[in-house]
Amino acid sequence: MSTATPRQADEHVALIRPSVGWVPIQFDEIWRYRELFAFLAWRDIKVRYKQTAFGVTWAVGQPLLGMLVFTVLFGRLAKIGTGATPYALFAYSGLVLWNLFSNSLGQASTSLVSNVHLVSKIYFPRFALPTASVLSYVVDFVVSFLLLLVLIAVYGVGFRPTLAVAPLFALLVLFVCLGAGFILAALAARYRDVKFALPFLIQIWFFTVPIVYPASLFKHWQTLYSCNPMVGPIEAFRWAVFGGPFPWLSFLVSVGVTIVIFLGGAYYFKRVERTFADVI
């Protein structure tokens, strides 16, 4: 008579204990929970468009309406020059990346507070919440980008080979959102003022980015102006769509600033992570 032994499960045991000082980012832990990141992002997408008649097509409503308003105000009345590029396309191409930034940053900043029932009861990498909030807006970006292709065909601008790399510059925007989102989410867990101040700050930030006007207006201050991490991605995105010289200075400066924001935000988030369950 043989006896069967129960199969030993391959279990991972996490020892939770208070951390001291600056804690290194545990990339192996983030990789183990990769499915949770995807699940939370998909959950945010479903919740955002639940019980809507048009679903994800609302993603094009905001940039399209903005394009129409800015074309009338700045293209027709203020007559801001955009070279050979139609002003409507110029404005819309900037709004595609800006909406990805502003929407995902706003969602990431409240991700911990909105999921207090998870943060206070179970253990998982807290990075998952702001990261999922940012990644959930990739779907909106894809829909907006597809409409940009339609507008390019309608205006007869022509499709350039560099258009294939245009979505890659959205990755730089995502890293800006992640770094800033980590900082804001951590601050919002302790200070509820963040959710009131952020919309105002984003509105001000909008006018410091070359969306309704070309970056050439700041040609004498280009290096300083490029310290705004959204300048490089938008200028590079427009290069991929409309052609012209690549904005190396703006792009490289923005990349450097983005790296600082992302790493600084990630380490700050990890530094104060141990207090979330107590203060949220």
N, C-alpha and C positions, 0 to 999 in steps of 0.2 A: 504494500500500500504506500503510495507516494504522497507526499505532502507538498502542496504548492506554496511557495513563499510569495508574499505580496511584492509587486514590483516597486522598487524605490523610485519615487518621483524626483526629477531633477529640479530641486527647489533652490530659489535664491533668497537668502536671508539678509534683510537690511537691519543693521544696528543703528537705531536712532538715538543720538546723544547731542547735547549742546555743542556748538562749534565756537571757536574762539578766534578772533582776528579775521583776516582775509582768507577765505576758503577757496581753494582752486576749483575751477569748473570741472565737474565729473562727466566727461564726454561719454565714457562707457555706460554710465547710468542713463544718460539721455538716449543712447542707442538702444538700450534694453526696453525703454518705454516708447519706442518710436510708433508703435501701433496706437498708443494712447494719444499721441500728438495728432495723428491722422483722424482718430475718432472724434476728438474734441473739435477739430477744424470742420469736419463734416457736420457735426451737431450745430455749430454756429451758423453754417450755411443754411441748414434746414430751418432753424429757428428764425433766421432773418427773413426768409421768404415764405414762411408758413402762412396759409390763408390769404395769399395775395393772388389777384387775378392774372397778373402778367409775369409773376415769378422773377427770375433773374434778369429779365429784360429791363427791369427798373434800373439796372446798373448803368444803362446808357442814358437814362433820363436826365440825371444830374449834369454830366459833362455836355450833353447836347443842348440843354437849356442854357447852361453857362456860355456855350459857344455862341448861341444866338444873341444873348444879351451883350456880350463883350464885342461882338462884331458890329452891332449897332452903335454902342457907346464909344468904343475905342477905334474900331476900324472905319466907321463912316463919319462920326462926329469929330472925334479927336484926330482922326487920320494918322494913326501911328503906322509908320512904314515897316513892312516885313519883307521887302525885296520882291522876288518873283513868287514867293509863296502866298497864296490867298490867305487873308487874315483869318477867315473862319477855320481853315485847316491849321494855321499857326496856333490859334487859341485852343482848339480841340486837342491837338497833340500834347500841349502842356497840361491840359486838364486831365488827360488820361492818367498820367503819372501822379499828378497832384491829388486826385481823388483816391488813388490807391494809398497814398501817404496819409492824407488827413483822416480818411475813414478807418483805416487799420490802426492808426495811432490812437484815435479816440476809443476804439473798441479795446485795444490792448491796455489802455490806462485804467479801465474799469474791470478788467478780467478777474482780478483777485476778489474784489468786492462783490462782483456778480456771482461768484462761485464760492461764497463763504461756507456753504454746507459741505463742500469738498475739502477746502483748505483746513477747516477746523476738525475734521473727523477722520480722514484717512491720509496715508502717506503716499506721495508720488512726487516726482520732480516738479516743483512749482513753475519751472521754466515752461512747462507744457501749456499753461493757461494763456499768457501773453503771446507765446509763439503761435498757438492755434488761432488766436484772434487775428493775428497778422496774416497767416496763411489762408484764412477763410476768404480774404478779399482778392486772392489771386483769380478766382472765378470771375469776379466783377471786372478785373483788369482784362482778362481774355475776351469777354464780351465787348468791352469798350474798344479794345484793339481791333476786333473784327469789324466794328462799325467804322473805325478809322480807315480800314482798307476799302470799305464801300465808298466813303467820302472821297478818298483819293481817286477812285475810278470815276465818280460823278464829276469832280472838278477837272479831270483829265490831266492831273499832274504827272502821272506815270509811275510805274513801280520800279524801284531801283534794287539792284542785287543786295545792297546793304540793308534793305528792309528786313531781311531774314534774321539779322542780329539785333534788331530793335528791342525785342522782348528781353534780351539779356541785360539791358540797362535797367529794367525793372527790378532785377535782383539787387542792384545797389540801393534802390529805394527801400526794398524789404529789409536790408541790413540796417538802414537808418531807422526804420520803424521799429525793428527789434531792439536796437540799443536804446533809443528814446523810450520805447514802450516798457522796457525793463525798469528804467528809472521811474517813470511816471506811475507804473503799477505798484511799485514798492512804496512810493510816496503816498499814493491814494489809499493804501491799506491803513496808513496811520493818520493822514490828513485828508478829510473829505473835501477840503477846499479845491483840490486838484480838478475834480469834475466840473467845478464852476469856472475855474480860471482857464482850463485848457481850450474850450471853444474860442474864447477871446484871443488867446495866444496864437492859435492856428489861423484865425482871421487876419491878425497882424502879419504873421509869417507869409501868408498868401501874397501880400503885396511886396515882399522882398524877394520873390522868385520870378524869373522871367517867363510869365505865362501870358499876361496881356501886353507885354512890351518885350522887345528883344534885349538880350544881355549886352549888346553892343553899346547901349546907352551908358554902360559903366566901363567902357574900354580903358579909361585911365585909372580905374580902381579894380581891375579885373581879378588880381590875386586876392585882394581883401574880399571882394564880392563873392569869389568862388569858395570862400570858407563856409558859406551857406551850403550845407551838404546836398540840397536839392537842386542847386544850379547845374552842377556837372551832369547828373543823370538826364535832366531835361534837355540840355544842350546836345548831349551825345545822342539822345533819342531822336531829336529833330534832325541831326546829321544823318542818322540811319534812314529816316523817312524821306527827307527832302534833299539830301546831298550837301555839297559845300565842303569847306575845310573842317577837319576834325578838331573839336575844341580841346586840345591836349592840356592846356594849362588849367582850364576849369575842371576838366575831368579828373586829372591827377590830384589837384588840391582837394576836390570833393571826396575822392577815394581815401586820401589820408585822414580827413576829418571824420569820415564814416567809420574807418577802422577804430579811431579813438573813441567815438561814441558807442560803437558796438561792444568793444572790449570793456570800456569803462562801465557801461550799463550792465553788462553781464556780471562783472565782478561785484558791482554795488548790489545788484539783486541777490547774488549768492551770499554777500556779506550780511544782509539784513533778513534773509529768508527765515532764519530760526525764530524771528519774532512775529511772523505773520499770523499764526494761529492764536496768539495772545492779544494782538492789537486790532485785528480785523473786525 
